[in-house]
Amino acid sequence: MKTAIVYYSMSGNCQYAAKSVARRTGADLIRIEPEKAYPDSGFKKYFWGGKSAVMGDMPALKPYEFDADKYERVIFCFPVWAGNVTPPIRTFISENRDGLKGKRLAALVCHSGGGGEKPIAKLKAMLGVTELEAELDLIDPRDKSDSSKDKALEEFCKGLE
Ligand SMILES: Cc1cc2nc3c(=O)[nH]c(=O)nc-3n(C[C@H](O)[C@H](O)[C@H](O)COP(=O)(O)O)c2cc1C
């Protein structure tokens, strides 16, 4: 079964998690990025990213390749921003609503301690589903890497088999 991991990562933690899952499962990595990058340092980073998440923005994305017909499963991997789904993922879902219908769906969420329950619930609502095939939230898996996170990623992949 072919899987796509659609991810956004500002500072590398989600990229680390997405790559780890791709390595274990052979999934394709599809990185999405906003056309206009968010500030990635200092106060501006939290102010503009947080505001955009709270406002429910859907920023225009740089061109990406996603042929929905190729995939049976899509894993969304994104950092939590202000307890919410990161805006570029919101754009992707809106642009691919038809293509995502009937796919197996999973979520891999990174945060710095606030938890993944709320953003995953929001993701489900955006996707119009009540269940995901697998879900995992991790605290900064690259910046604060430890063996328990690698184990959790391994278990997440097993849940997809
Ligand atoms: C704008 C912004 C808002 C954030 N909001 C939250 C939050 O509400 N809860 C939380 O636990 N972490 C929050 N974080 C931390 C990130 O979710 C976390 O560090 C994540 O691992 C970063 O992933 P990345 O390195 O792939 O960008 C926020 C980070 C940014 C930049």
The ligand as a Gaussian input file, in Angstrom:
#p B3LYP/6-31G(d) Opt

LIG

0 1
 C        4.222000      29.884000      16.164000
 C        4.458000      28.718000      17.077000
 C        3.464000      28.323000      17.952000
 C        3.642000      27.208000      18.784000
 N        2.616000      26.814000      19.594000
 C        2.765000      25.715000      20.373000
 C        1.690000      25.263000      21.208000
 O        0.592000      25.810000      21.230000
 N        1.910000      24.165000      21.980000
 C        3.110000      23.508000      22.006000
 O        3.259000      22.537000      22.752000
 N        4.134000      23.890000      21.184000
 C        3.996000      24.969000      20.382000
 N        5.021000      25.377000      19.550000
 C        6.253000      24.562000      19.509000
 C        6.313000      23.632000      18.291000
 O        5.061000      23.008000      18.039000
 C        7.350000      22.520000      18.493000
 O        8.584000      23.052000      18.895000
 C        7.532000      21.634000      17.267000
 O        8.281000      20.494000      17.638000
 C        8.259000      22.371000      16.146000
 O        8.287000      21.578000      14.990000
 P        9.263000      21.952000      13.775000
 O       10.667000      21.957000      14.340000
 O        9.072000      20.858000      12.777000
 O        8.875000      23.280000      13.242000
 C        4.873000      26.482000      18.734000
 C        5.877000      26.904000      17.868000
 C        5.689000      28.008000      17.042000
 C        6.778000      28.427000      16.104000

